[in-house]
């Protein structure tokens, strides 16, 4: 390798390392953090590890420090959903929607909750609202998220579920088949 190329690569590596160290220091010590952020991030890790009880507690700690922490509120609602604590989950989803009525993910998650509670018409309404607010939510989790979750196949999304519910709800009640537990349980909640 010639000396000029070596020198260029060496200084590029040093510069990039210094930029990374500077950014890490800034992010750790100087960036604006709201009360509850540390607990919120810890809760997210617990939720991804499927430790929903501890995630619920960490989200609650974040909300104790900052009752307006919308992301912790949504996370708490999702934790309650995964723990089958549906009434608590509904309360938190409703609070989150009251605080931020334009976020599609909350409607999608509340739709999943209504679906699991057997309130299929309400689920359909929430799915439709979520899709109207953010049509991209129909794509479901990004491939990288699925890779990190070791989820090679795309899980059922709200578009498929909304279409299915709409077709079933048009049938006479005696002919409706609204739940498939083995398929319904594969549907993942939506994060941010």
Backbone as a printed PyTorch tensor [residue, N CA C, xyz], in Angstrom:
tensor([[[  0.8630,  -1.1710,   0.0000],
         [  0.0000,   0.0000,   0.0000],
         [  0.9040,   1.2280,   0.0000]],

        [[  0.5620,   2.1990,  -0.8240],
         [  1.4430,   3.3620,  -0.8820],
         [  1.2210,   4.2500,   0.3460]],

        [[  2.2000,   5.0660,   0.6480],
         [  2.2240,   5.8680,   1.8730],
         [  1.0770,   6.8750,   1.9340]],

        [[  0.7210,   7.4660,   0.8020],
         [ -0.3630,   8.4670,   0.8050],
         [ -1.7030,   7.8310,   1.1510]],

        [[ -1.9890,   6.6640,   0.5890],
         [ -3.2440,   5.9700,   0.8830],
         [ -3.2850,   5.5500,   2.3490]],

        [[ -2.1600,   5.0360,   2.8430],
         [ -2.0830,   4.6330,   4.2400],
         [ -2.3510,   5.8210,   5.1560]],

        [[ -1.7310,   6.9390,   4.8710],
         [ -1.9000,   8.1480,   5.6760],
         [ -3.3660,   8.6090,   5.6420]],

        [[ -3.9730,   8.5890,   4.4690],
         [ -5.3760,   8.9850,   4.3310],
         [ -6.2840,   8.0750,   5.1640]],

        [[ -6.0850,   6.7690,   5.0540],
         [ -6.9150,   5.8200,   5.8020],
         [ -6.7210,   5.9690,   7.3060]],

        [[ -5.4760,   6.2040,   7.7180],
         [ -5.1880,   6.3540,   9.1430],
         [ -5.9060,   7.5770,   9.7000]],

        [[ -5.8020,   8.7130,   9.0260],
         [ -6.4420,   9.9340,   9.5220],
         [ -7.9660,   9.8610,   9.4250]],

        [[ -8.4620,   9.1730,   8.4300],
         [ -9.9100,   8.9750,   8.3370],
         [-10.4050,   8.1470,   9.5170]],

        [[ -9.6940,   7.0890,   9.8480],
         [-10.0770,   6.2430,  10.9800],
         [-10.0130,   7.0230,  12.2890]],

        [[ -8.9770,   7.8160,  12.4680],
         [ -8.8440,   8.6240,  13.6870],
         [ -9.9780,   9.6390,  13.7750]],

        [[-10.2730,  10.3020,  12.6690],
         [-11.3430,  11.3030,  12.6530],
         [-12.6920,  10.6710,  12.9710]],

        [[-13.0020,   9.5580,  12.3470],
         [-14.2810,   8.8910,  12.6040],
         [-14.3790,   8.4100,  14.0470]],

        [[-13.2770,   7.9340,  14.6000],
         [-13.2760,   7.5030,  15.9980],
         [-13.5330,   8.6840,  16.9220]],

        [[-12.8850,   9.8110,  16.6590],
         [-13.1040,  11.0020,  17.4840],
         [-14.5470,  11.4990,  17.3820]],

        [[-15.1090,  11.4550,  16.1960],
         [-16.5090,  11.8620,  16.0300],
         [-17.4180,  10.9400,  16.8330]],

        [[-17.1720,   9.6330,  16.7600],
         [-17.9960,   8.6750,  17.4930],
         [-17.8760,   8.8860,  19.0050]],

        [[-16.6510,   9.0750,  19.5100],
         [-16.4430,   9.2990,  20.9440],
         [-17.1140,  10.5980,  21.3750]],

        [[-16.9930,  11.6370,  20.5740],
         [-17.6310,  12.9210,  20.9000],
         [-19.1440,  12.7770,  20.9470]],

        [[-19.7070,  12.1060,  19.9620],
         [-21.1600,  11.9150,  19.9470],
         [-21.6110,  11.0950,  21.1530]],

        [[-20.8780,  10.0510,  21.4880],
         [-21.2350,   9.2250,  22.6400],
         [-21.2040,  10.0380,  23.9250]],

        [[-20.1750,  10.8730,  24.0820],
         [-20.0820,  11.7230,  25.2730],
         [-21.2410,  12.7100,  25.3170]],

        [[-21.5270,  13.3370,  24.2030],
         [-22.6490,  14.2810,  24.1490],
         [-23.9630,  13.5800,  24.4840]],

        [[-24.1850,  12.4350,  23.8550],
         [-25.4360,  11.7170,  24.0540],
         [-25.5820,  11.2470,  25.4970]],

        [[-24.4790,  10.8800,  26.1320],
         [-24.5370,  10.3750,  27.5000],
         [-24.6540,  11.4730,  28.5440]],

        [[-24.0240,  12.6130,  28.3100],
         [-23.9280,  13.6080,  29.3700],
         [-24.6410,  14.9210,  29.0930]],

        [[-24.7990,  15.2920,  27.8450],
         [-25.2880,  16.6330,  27.5630],
         [-26.6290,  16.6970,  26.8390]],

        [[-27.0470,  15.6190,  26.2140],
         [-28.3070,  15.6880,  25.4700],
         [-29.4740,  15.8020,  26.4450]],

        [[-30.5090,  16.4490,  25.9760],
         [-31.6830,  16.6690,  26.8210],
         [-32.4000,  15.3430,  27.0600]],

        [[-32.6180,  15.0490,  28.3090],
         [-33.3670,  13.8500,  28.6840],
         [-34.4910,  14.2900,  29.6090]],

        [[-35.6250,  13.7160,  29.3850],
         [-36.7450,  14.0270,  30.2600],
         [-36.7650,  13.0230,  31.4010]],

        [[-37.3540,  13.3970,  32.5170],
         [-37.4570,  12.4350,  33.6220],
         [-38.1800,  11.1710,  33.1560]],

        [[-37.6600,  10.0470,  33.5460],
         [-38.2670,   8.7750,  33.1930],
         [-37.6630,   8.1030,  31.9740]],

        [[-36.7970,   8.8060,  31.2460],
         [-36.2270,   8.2210,  30.0270],
         [-35.4120,   6.9560,  30.3040]],

        [[-34.6310,   6.9540,  31.3710],
         [-33.8070,   5.7710,  31.6700],
         [-34.6850,   4.5560,  31.9330]],

        [[-35.7310,   4.7490,  32.7390],
         [-36.6500,   3.6410,  33.0060],
         [-37.3770,   3.2120,  31.7360]],

        [[-37.7330,   4.1820,  30.9100],
         [-38.4170,   3.8680,  29.6530],
         [-37.5380,   2.9980,  28.7520]],

        [[-36.2690,   3.3600,  28.6010],
         [-35.3730,   2.5780,  27.7440],
         [-35.1210,   1.1860,  28.3320]],

        [[-35.0070,   1.1110,  29.6520],
         [-34.8520,  -0.2010,  30.2900],
         [-36.0980,  -1.0540,  30.0560]],

        [[-37.2600,  -0.4310,  30.1450],
         [-38.5180,  -1.1520,  29.9200],
         [-38.6030,  -1.6720,  28.4920]],

        [[-38.1480,  -0.8750,  27.5320],
         [-38.1620,  -1.3330,  26.1370],
         [-37.3210,  -2.5930,  25.9580]],

        [[-36.1590,  -2.6120,  26.5960],
         [-35.3060,  -3.8020,  26.4900],
         [-35.9980,  -5.0190,  27.1170]],

        [[-36.6280,  -4.8070,  28.2640],
         [-37.3430,  -5.9020,  28.9220],
         [-38.5080,  -6.3870,  28.0670]],

        [[-39.2100,  -5.4450,  27.4460],
         [-40.3420,  -5.8120,  26.5930],
         [-39.8650,  -6.6470,  25.4080]],

        [[-38.7830,  -6.2330,  24.7760],
         [-38.2510,  -6.9920,  23.6410],
         [-37.7820,  -8.3800,  24.0660]],

        [[-37.3570,  -8.5060,  25.3280],
         [-36.9530,  -9.8130,  25.8580],
         [-38.1500, -10.6250,  26.3480]],

        [[-39.3510, -10.0940,  26.1340],
         [-40.6130, -10.7220,  26.5230],
         [-40.7450, -10.8960,  28.0310]],

        [[-40.1070, -10.0330,  28.7970],
         [-40.2570, -10.0040,  30.2550],
         [-41.2800,  -8.9110,  30.5700]],

        [[-42.5360,  -9.2170,  30.2950],
         [-43.5840,  -8.2000,  30.3040],
         [-43.9040,  -7.6650,  31.7030]],

        [[-43.7830,  -8.4910,  32.7270],
         [-44.0590,  -8.0060,  34.0840],
         [-43.0310,  -6.9640,  34.5090]],

        [[-41.7680,  -7.2640,  34.2950],
         [-40.7330,  -6.2890,  34.6550],
         [-40.7960,  -5.0640,  33.7490]],

        [[-41.1490,  -5.2610,  32.4800],
         [-41.3160,  -4.1200,  31.5730],
         [-42.4410,  -3.2280,  32.0800]],

        [[-43.5510,  -3.8430,  32.4760],
         [-44.6750,  -3.0700,  33.0180],
         [-44.2140,  -2.2260,  34.2070]],

        [[-43.4630,  -2.8400,  35.1130],
         [-42.9940,  -2.1150,  36.2980],
         [-42.0580,  -0.9720,  35.9210]],

        [[-41.1790,  -1.1990,  34.9560],
         [-40.2480,  -0.1430,  34.5350],
         [-40.9880,   0.9930,  33.8250]],

        [[-41.9720,   0.6630,  32.9850],
         [-42.7810,   1.7170,  32.3580],
         [-43.5260,   2.5090,  33.4290]],

        [[-44.0280,   1.8110,  34.4410],
         [-44.7390,   2.5040,  35.5210],
         [-43.7890,   3.4180,  36.2860]],

        [[-42.5480,   2.9700,  36.5040],
         [-41.5550,   3.8310,  37.1560],
         [-41.3130,   5.0940,  36.3360]],

        [[-41.2210,   4.9420,  35.0280],
         [-41.0280,   6.1070,  34.1530],
         [-42.2070,   7.0640,  34.2830]],

        [[-43.4100,   6.5190,  34.3460],
         [-44.5980,   7.3750,  34.4780],
         [-44.6970,   8.0000,  35.8610]],

        [[-44.1830,   7.3180,  36.8840],
         [-44.1600,   7.9170,  38.2210],
         [-43.2570,   9.1470,  38.2310]],

        [[-42.1600,   9.0850,  37.4720],
         [-41.2430,  10.2220,  37.3830],
         [-41.7690,  11.3170,  36.4620]],

        [[-42.5170,  10.9180,  35.4510],
         [-43.0310,  11.8720,  34.4690],
         [-44.3800,  11.3650,  33.9540]],

        [[-45.4810,  11.7780,  34.5860],
         [-46.8070,  11.2750,  34.1990],
         [-47.2030,  11.5870,  32.7570]],

        [[-46.5010,  12.5030,  32.1000],
         [-46.8190,  12.8680,  30.7200],
         [-45.9050,  12.1710,  29.7060]],

        [[-45.1400,  11.1960,  30.1320],
         [-44.2100,  10.4850,  29.2420],
         [-45.0320,   9.5770,  28.3270]],

        [[-45.3690,  10.0940,  27.1600],
         [-46.2900,   9.4090,  26.2470],
         [-45.7580,   8.0530,  25.7970]],

        [[-44.4560,   7.9520,  25.5670],
         [-43.8920,   6.6760,  25.1070],
         [-43.9780,   5.6160,  26.2050]],

        [[-43.7420,   6.0180,  27.4460],
         [-43.8750,   5.0790,  28.5610],
         [-45.3320,   4.6670,  28.7410]],

        [[-46.2370,   5.5970,  28.5110],
         [-47.6630,   5.2940,  28.6100],
         [-48.0570,   4.2350,  27.5770]],

        [[-47.5890,   4.4170,  26.3540],
         [-47.8800,   3.4310,  25.3050],
         [-47.2400,   2.0800,  25.6340]],

        [[-46.0180,   2.1210,  26.1490],
         [-45.3390,   0.8800,  26.5160],
         [-46.0500,   0.1590,  27.6410]],

        [[-46.5380,   0.9210,  28.6150],
         [-47.2870,   0.3230,  29.7160],
         [-48.5490,  -0.3510,  29.1860]],

        [[-49.2340,   0.3150,  28.2770],
         [-50.4470,  -0.2620,  27.6870],
         [-50.1240,  -1.5530,  26.9330]],

        [[-49.0200,  -1.5530,  26.1840],
         [-48.6260,  -2.7580,  25.4460],
         [-48.2440,  -3.8860,  26.3970]],

        [[-47.5980,  -3.5400,  27.5210],
         [-47.2460,  -4.5620,  28.5110],
         [-48.4980,  -5.1730,  29.1180]],

        [[-49.4480,  -4.3250,  29.4950],
         [-50.7130,  -4.8430,  30.0220],
         [-51.3890,  -5.7550,  28.9960]],

        [[-51.3450,  -5.3690,  27.7390],
         [-51.9350,  -6.1880,  26.6780],
         [-51.3000,  -7.5750,  26.6540]],

        [[-49.9790,  -7.6230,  26.7120],
         [-49.2780,  -8.9040,  26.6430],
         [-49.4920,  -9.7410,  27.9080]],

        [[-49.8370,  -9.0770,  29.0130],
         [-50.1020,  -9.7870,  30.2670],
         [-51.5810, -10.1350,  30.4240]],

        [[-52.3680,  -9.8930,  29.3760],
         [-53.8190, -10.1510,  29.3810],
         [-54.5520,  -9.3360,  30.4460]],

        [[-54.0150,  -8.1860,  30.7940],
         [-54.6840,  -7.2580,  31.7140],
         [-55.3740,  -6.2040,  30.8530]],

        [[-56.4840,  -6.6180,  30.2740],
         [-57.1090,  -5.8430,  29.2120],
         [-57.7090,  -4.5200,  29.6720]],

        [[-58.3400,  -4.4930,  30.8150],
         [-58.9530,  -3.2350,  31.2690],
         [-57.8860,  -2.1770,  31.5320]],

        [[-56.7850,  -2.5830,  32.1750],
         [-55.6900,  -1.6540,  32.4300],
         [-55.0810,  -1.1780,  31.1140]],

        [[-54.9400,  -2.1030,  30.1820],
         [-54.3910,  -1.7550,  28.8720],
         [-55.2860,  -0.7450,  28.1650]],

        [[-56.5800,  -0.9710,  28.1940],
         [-57.5230,  -0.0590,  27.5450],
         [-57.4450,   1.3360,  28.1600]],

        [[-57.3420,   1.4010,  29.4740],
         [-57.2210,   2.6960,  30.1510],
         [-55.9880,   3.4460,  29.6650]],

        [[-54.8600,   2.7590,  29.5720],
         [-53.6160,   3.4090,  29.1470],
         [-53.6510,   3.7930,  27.6680]],

        [[-54.2020,   2.9290,  26.8230],
         [-54.3190,   3.2920,  25.4060],
         [-55.2080,   4.5180,  25.2370]],

        [[-56.3060,   4.5730,  25.9750],
         [-57.1960,   5.7390,  25.8820],
         [-56.4940,   7.0080,  26.3550]],

        [[-55.7130,   6.9090,  27.4280],
         [-54.9400,   8.0720,  27.9000],
         [-53.9580,   8.5300,  26.8260]],

        [[-53.2770,   7.5740,  26.2140],
         [-52.2940,   7.9150,  25.1750],
         [-52.9730,   8.5610,  23.9700]],

        [[-54.1330,   8.0600,  23.5880],
         [-54.8580,   8.6500,  22.4580],
         [-55.3300,  10.0540,  22.8040]],

        [[-55.7560,  10.2690,  24.0340],
         [-56.1620,  11.6210,  24.4420],
         [-54.9880,  12.5920,  24.3900]],

        [[-53.7830,  12.1150,  24.7210],
         [-52.6020,  12.9810,  24.6910],
         [-52.0890,  13.2160,  23.2770]],

        [[-52.1680,  12.1920,  22.4270],
         [-51.6390,  12.2860,  21.0620],
         [-52.5830,  11.5620,  20.1070]],

        [[-53.6610,  12.2320,  19.6960],
         [-54.6690,  11.5630,  18.8610],
         [-54.2350,  11.3240,  17.4160]],

        [[-53.0430,  11.7510,  17.0360],
         [-52.5900,  11.5990,  15.6490],
         [-51.6130,  10.4450,  15.4570]],

        [[-51.3180,   9.6910,  16.5100],
         [-50.3410,   8.6040,  16.3940],
         [-51.0570,   7.3000,  16.0480]],

        [[-50.7960,   6.7950,  14.8570],
         [-51.5030,   5.6230,  14.3370],
         [-51.2240,   4.3500,  15.1310]],

        [[-50.0060,   4.2050,  15.6360],
         [-49.6440,   2.9860,  16.3540],
         [-50.5180,   2.7140,  17.5590]],

        [[-50.9360,   3.7670,  18.2450],
         [-51.7850,   3.5700,  19.4180],
         [-53.1450,   3.0230,  19.0080]],

        [[-53.6900,   3.5260,  17.9090],
         [-54.9700,   2.9990,  17.4230],
         [-54.8210,   1.5410,  16.9860]],

        [[-53.7200,   1.2270,  16.3140],
         [-53.4930,  -0.1570,  15.8860],
         [-53.4150,  -1.0830,  17.0950]],

        [[-52.6900,  -0.6570,  18.1280],
         [-52.5650,  -1.4760,  19.3270],
         [-53.8890,  -1.5990,  20.0700]],

        [[-54.6390,  -0.4940,  20.1340],
         [-55.9460,  -0.5770,  20.7900],
         [-56.8740,  -1.4800,  19.9800]],

        [[-56.7170,  -1.4810,  18.6590],
         [-57.4830,  -2.4080,  17.8320],
         [-57.1560,  -3.8570,  18.1580]],

        [[-55.8710,  -4.1580,  18.3330],
         [-55.4660,  -5.5110,  18.7270],
         [-56.0950,  -5.8640,  20.0690]],

        [[-56.0850,  -4.9130,  20.9920],
         [-56.6960,  -5.1300,  22.3030],
         [-58.1890,  -5.4190,  22.1640]],

        [[-58.9030,  -4.5670,  21.4160],
         [-60.3400,  -4.7900,  21.2210],
         [-60.5880,  -6.1560,  20.5810]],

        [[-59.7390,  -6.5260,  19.6450],
         [-59.8540,  -7.8320,  18.9980],
         [-59.7650,  -8.9470,  20.0340]],

        [[-58.7770,  -8.8700,  20.8990],
         [-58.5900,  -9.9100,  21.9180],
         [-59.7160,  -9.9080,  22.9440]],

        [[-60.3220,  -8.7460,  23.1550],
         [-61.4360,  -8.6500,  24.1020],
         [-62.7560,  -9.1080,  23.4720]],

        [[-62.7500,  -9.3540,  22.1770],
         [-63.9680,  -9.7770,  21.5040],
         [-64.8160,  -8.6310,  20.9880]],

        [[-64.3230,  -7.4080,  21.0730],
         [-65.0370,  -6.2250,  20.5680],
         [-64.5730,  -5.9720,  19.1360]],

        [[-65.0060,  -6.8240,  18.2360],
         [-64.4680,  -6.8290,  16.8790],
         [-64.8460,  -5.5910,  16.0690]],

        [[-66.0240,  -5.0400,  16.2780],
         [-66.4060,  -3.8240,  15.5600],
         [-65.5110,  -2.6580,  15.9850]],

        [[-65.2500,  -2.5460,  17.2980],
         [-64.3460,  -1.4920,  17.7800],
         [-62.9260,  -1.7110,  17.2540]],

        [[-62.5150,  -2.9720,  17.1790],
         [-61.1870,  -3.2830,  16.6330],
         [-61.0900,  -2.8160,  15.1900]],

        [[-62.1050,  -3.1190,  14.4140],
         [-62.1140,  -2.7130,  13.0090],
         [-62.0440,  -1.1940,  12.8820]],

        [[-62.7890,  -0.4810,  13.7140],
         [-62.7660,   0.9880,  13.6770],
         [-61.3740,   1.5190,  13.9960]],

        [[-60.7160,   0.9270,  14.9910],
         [-59.3580,   1.3700,  15.3350],
         [-58.3610,   1.0470,  14.2260]],

        [[-58.4810,  -0.1180,  13.6100],
         [-57.5900,  -0.4670,  12.5040],
         [-57.7510,   0.5210,  11.3530]],

        [[-58.9910,   0.8520,  11.0320],
         [-59.2510,   1.7930,   9.9350],
         [-58.6770,   3.1660,  10.2740]],

        [[-58.8750,   3.6210,  11.5110],
         [-58.3270,   4.9150,  11.9300],
         [-56.8060,   4.9110,  11.8210]],

        [[-56.1670,   3.8370,  12.2760],
         [-54.7040,   3.7390,  12.2050],
         [-54.2270,   3.8260,  10.7590]],

        [[-54.9030,   3.1370,   9.8740],
         [-54.5070,   3.1470,   8.4620],
         [-54.7540,   4.4990,   7.8090]],

        [[-55.7930,   5.2050,   8.2320],
         [-56.0440,   6.5460,   7.6990],
         [-54.9700,   7.5200,   8.1610]],

        [[-54.5380,   7.3870,   9.4250],
         [-53.5220,   8.2910,   9.9670],
         [-52.1400,   8.0230,   9.3790]],

        [[-51.8280,   6.7520,   9.1530],
         [-50.4950,   6.3920,   8.6570],
         [-50.5910,   5.1350,   7.7950]],

        [[-50.7680,   5.2920,   6.4930],
         [-50.8920,   4.1190,   5.6190],
         [-49.6740,   3.1890,   5.6680]],

        [[-48.5050,   3.7120,   6.0290],
         [-47.3010,   2.8750,   6.0880],
         [-47.3560,   1.8480,   7.2090]],

        [[-48.2540,   2.0410,   8.1620],
         [-48.3630,   1.0850,   9.2670],
         [-48.8050,  -0.2800,   8.7530]],

        [[-49.3900,  -0.2920,   7.5780],
         [-49.8390,  -1.5520,   6.9740],
         [-48.6740,  -2.4840,   6.6770]],

        [[-47.4880,  -1.9300,   6.5020],
         [-46.3220,  -2.7450,   6.1650],
         [-45.8450,  -3.5890,   7.3340]],

        [[-46.2600,  -3.2500,   8.5510],
         [-45.8400,  -4.0160,   9.7170],
         [-44.3940,  -3.7290,  10.0750]],

        [[-43.8050,  -4.5840,  10.9080],
         [-42.4260,  -4.3560,  11.3350],
         [-41.4500,  -4.4000,  10.1610]],

        [[-40.4950,  -3.5110,  10.1950],
         [-39.4320,  -3.4400,   9.1930],
         [-38.6350,  -4.7470,   9.2220]],

        [[-38.0050,  -5.0950,   8.1120],
         [-37.2630,  -6.3540,   8.0350],
         [-36.1600,  -6.4230,   9.0810]],

        [[-35.5400,  -5.2770,   9.4150],
         [-34.4680,  -5.2870,  10.4100],
         [-35.0260,  -5.6200,  11.7930]],

        [[-36.1830,  -5.0620,  12.1240],
         [-36.8220,  -5.3750,  13.4090],
         [-37.1610,  -6.8660,  13.4540]],

        [[-37.7010,  -7.3850,  12.3660],
         [-38.0300,  -8.8160,  12.3220],
         [-36.7640,  -9.6600,  12.4690]],

        [[-35.6670,  -9.2150,  11.8610],
         [-34.4010,  -9.9330,  11.9810],
         [-33.9420,  -9.9500,  13.4390]],

        [[-34.0130,  -8.8020,  14.1000],
         [-33.5780,  -8.7250,  15.4950],
         [-34.4740,  -9.5490,  16.4160]],

        [[-35.7190,  -9.7190,  16.0430],
         [-36.6590, -10.5360,  16.8240],
         [-36.6190, -12.0070,  16.4100]],

        [[-35.7420, -12.3450,  15.4650],
         [-35.6690, -13.7020,  14.9180],
         [-37.0350, -14.1250,  14.3790]],

        [[-37.6050, -13.2560,  13.5690],
         [-38.9450, -13.4430,  13.0240],
         [-38.8500, -13.3790,  11.4950]],

        [[-38.5290, -14.5070,  10.8490],
         [-38.2950, -14.4590,   9.4040],
         [-39.5340, -14.1020,   8.5880]],

        [[-40.6820, -14.5450,   9.0210],
         [-41.9170, -14.2660,   8.2910],
         [-42.5800, -13.0090,   8.8330]],

        [[-43.1700, -12.2540,   7.9420],
         [-43.9140, -11.0640,   8.3390],
         [-45.1490, -11.5060,   9.1140]],

        [[-45.3440, -10.9870,  10.3500],
         [-46.5250, -11.3920,  11.1200],
         [-47.7930, -10.8000,  10.5050]],

        [[-48.9470, -11.3580,  10.8530],
         [-50.1900, -10.7920,  10.3320],
         [-50.2940,  -9.3200,  10.7240]],

        [[-50.7270,  -8.5100,   9.7980],
         [-50.8280,  -7.0780,  10.0490],
         [-52.2680,  -6.6280,  10.1760]],

        [[-52.4230,  -5.3370,  10.4220],
         [-53.7730,  -4.8330,  10.6540],
         [-54.5860,  -4.7480,   9.3750]],

        [[-53.9440,  -4.6410,   8.2210],
         [-54.7090,  -4.5970,   6.9690],
         [-55.4150,  -5.9290,   6.7510]],

        [[-54.6510,  -7.0160,   6.8850],
         [-55.2530,  -8.3370,   6.7140],
         [-56.3620,  -8.5630,   7.7350]],

        [[-56.0760,  -8.1740,   8.9710],
         [-57.0740,  -8.3910,  10.0260],
         [-58.3070,  -7.5210,   9.7940]],

        [[-58.1130,  -6.2720,   9.4030],
         [-59.2480,  -5.3770,   9.1500],
         [-60.0920,  -5.9040,   7.9940]],

        [[-59.4550,  -6.3500,   6.9290],
         [-60.2000,  -6.9050,   5.7940],
         [-60.9810,  -8.1480,   6.2020]],

        [[-60.3400,  -9.0010,   6.9900],
         [-61.0090, -10.2180,   7.4430],
         [-62.2070,  -9.8790,   8.3340]],

        [[-61.9960,  -8.9790,   9.2990],
         [-63.1030,  -8.5980,  10.1860],
         [-64.2510,  -7.9800,   9.4040]],

        [[-63.9230,  -7.1110,   8.4600],
         [-64.9760,  -6.4620,   7.6690],
         [-65.7980,  -7.5030,   6.9170]],

        [[-65.1300,  -8.4960,   6.3340],
         [-65.8800,  -9.5160,   5.5880],
         [-66.7080, -10.3940,   6.5250]],

        [[-66.1700, -10.7250,   7.6890],
         [-66.9130, -11.5600,   8.6370],
         [-68.0870, -10.8080,   9.2630]],

        [[-67.8990,  -9.5310,   9.5520],
         [-68.9690,  -8.7580,  10.1910],
         [-70.1330,  -8.4970,   9.2380]],

        [[-69.9190,  -8.6510,   7.9430],
         [-71.0200,  -8.5180,   6.9750],
         [-71.9040,  -9.7670,   6.9470]],

        [[-71.3900, -10.8770,   7.4280],
         [-72.1460, -12.1300,   7.4300],
         [-73.1630, -12.1270,   8.5740]],

        [[-74.1730, -12.9880,   8.4860],
         [-75.0620, -13.1590,   9.6430],
         [-74.2460, -13.6360,  10.8440]],

        [[-74.6620, -13.2270,  12.0170],
         [-73.8880, -13.5100,  13.2240],
         [-73.6250, -15.0050,  13.4080]],

        [[-74.5640, -15.8390,  13.0450],
         [-74.3940, -17.2840,  13.2220],
         [-73.3020, -17.8600,  12.3110]],

        [[-72.9380, -17.1400,  11.2670],
         [-71.9250, -17.6240,  10.3200],
         [-70.5610, -16.9590,  10.5110]],

        [[-70.4620, -16.0440,  11.4560],
         [-69.2060, -15.3160,  11.6550],
         [-68.1790, -16.1760,  12.3860]],

        [[-66.9590, -16.1320,  11.9110],
         [-65.8280, -16.7580,  12.5860],
         [-64.7900, -15.6520,  12.7670]],

        [[-64.7390, -15.1040,  13.9830],
         [-63.9620, -13.8830,  14.2010],
         [-62.6140, -14.1040,  14.8740]],

        [[-62.3860, -15.2700,  15.4350],
         [-61.1150, -15.4750,  16.1270],
         [-60.4320, -16.7550,  15.6570]],

        [[-59.1280, -16.6570,  15.5530],
         [-58.2260, -17.7790,  15.3000],
         [-57.0830, -17.6000,  16.2930]],

        [[-57.2100, -18.1290,  17.5130],
         [-56.1990, -17.8510,  18.5420],
         [-54.7620, -18.0900,  18.0980]],

        [[-54.5120, -19.1720,  17.3570],
         [-53.1280, -19.4600,  16.9530],
         [-52.5940, -18.4210,  15.9760]],

        [[-53.4520, -17.8300,  15.1730],
         [-53.0320, -16.7750,  14.2430],
         [-53.0600, -15.4180,  14.9390]],

        [[-54.1070, -15.1790,  15.7230],
         [-54.2560, -13.8870,  16.3950],
         [-53.0960, -13.6040,  17.3450]],

        [[-52.5800, -14.6470,  17.9920],
         [-51.4850, -14.4500,  18.9430],
         [-50.1760, -14.0720,  18.2650]],

        [[-50.0620, -14.3090,  16.9530],
         [-48.8480, -13.9440,  16.2230],
         [-48.7740, -12.4480,  15.9350]],

        [[-49.9070, -11.7610,  16.0240],
         [-49.9250, -10.3320,  15.7090],
         [-49.1520,  -9.5760,  16.7840]],

        [[-48.1550,  -8.8040,  16.3530],
         [-47.3000,  -8.0610,  17.2740],
         [-47.8370,  -6.6610,  17.4670]],

        [[-47.6150,  -6.1200,  18.6540],
         [-48.0090,  -4.7370,  18.9000],
         [-47.0430,  -3.7940,  18.1840]],

        [[-47.4950,  -2.5740,  18.0020],
         [-46.7170,  -1.5660,  17.2900],
         [-46.0770,  -0.6500,  18.3130]],

        [[-44.7970,  -0.3730,  18.1270],
         [-44.0680,   0.4550,  19.0860],
         [-44.2780,   1.9070,  18.7530]],

        [[-43.2470,   2.6210,  18.3980],
         [-43.3520,   4.0540,  18.1460],
         [-44.0130,   4.3320,  16.8340]]])
